[in-house]
């Protein structure tokens, strides 16, 4: 599509001449209630109270600082009460929006989910989550309808098979994005799996890293498709080949979206596999020590990078945290091939991996359990989740590919999705999210079905991505979509207030279609009612196909 994108936008730095809550500069005096509750008691400590008190005494026994604060350190958020429309989101008190059930997030950190793990994930959904299960764009599984009484049993089942909810939310090192084809793709530059394993084993749940200014997102890939959205993570390690030192990683820091989006920047260093854990620890420690804590709206690493710039950031990393200089290194080559891995592909060992597309990440307990059975039946190794709300079945012998593809289709997880099913993502939205203004998952699902019908036979030779958000936050990465939709209440032709979207156009991350990432721009005044969304996307798609210039 025509790019109306720009690079990073300038972020206003925090005010000078007063404490901005940087521990290494200003000391540790908490400057707001959020910092105060974290200083009072580490979020990780709430687990013991959940297991011994709250699961026994029930929801009403949970005090506010734990319920709305520390529970996040174990992946738990209260969910939205059903039946409250988006027009009321801003006017009601938070407790009036809140149900007595939780969203629970399970992190996968790029690991392969075995058939047994898939069945455990599915069983938890069926037994405790009313069959709910969503694949998030950070390779998490998210449940809803979780009662506090069932949380200890859920942890027991997860941890028995090597899964966890530790620091899945909160001001912590959040779930790691790892290449879905790590270790198996024939064209891989370097396998990031050992690095992710060392870091998560060593530092996940470490109290020294569990009181960060805000969340800290990590992405690591060695695949030339650049498949972990590295431009919008706090730290990314991207596979490169150094002319003298061989394969390793290029280091990016300070990317994040939300209401003040900024793309990550390269520090220009080469990171060997052996150095990668220490470099990750150095960067997260810089964030802990120098990150701004006065205002949560300026607490992400991107604000510090905006003030320091990459040269100073590198210097502090090398001198204060690593105690040595890192070699200069090359930038990653332009993205090669689509990073969603949809379809059937050969592995380097002669077997196959198969990428499949649930609709906007929505699956269920039954689907996850059945997927485990299917993978086992065809002799596959397991499943990885992707950064696009999709999944990839790994290690399938050639003899099992046809049965797998047919079985995926039966489960509603097609390996040959339509273009819009393949490229559409949606955040949780009003169904469960307390911040939401509009519905997202059902709306996007209906739009995909409409477009499949209306555009049947129209050849879409390049992907057009559609990302649907339920509010001004950016959980579905609206600024990095060709068509990004930000939920709001708008006015229809009859003058009524109705759910709708502000349109952003022309965003995208590095891909075979565009050399570098760019942030989409708001199209001023362009607001679409949810009911008109399919019309709008159809119109803009047809216009693009008819009017684009050569190479566009
Ligand atoms: Fe909730 Fe808004 Fe995030 Fe969607 S973008 S999940 S509505 S906070």
Boltz pocket constraint, residues with backbone or C-beta under 6 A from the ligand:
constraints:
  - pocket:
      binder: B
      contacts: [[A, 427], [A, 428], [A, 429], [A, 430], [A, 433], [A, 434], [A, 435], [A, 436], [A, 437], [A, 438], [A, 468], [A, 469], [A, 470], [A, 471], [A, 472], [A, 473], [A, 474], [A, 475], [A, 476]]
      max_distance: 6.0
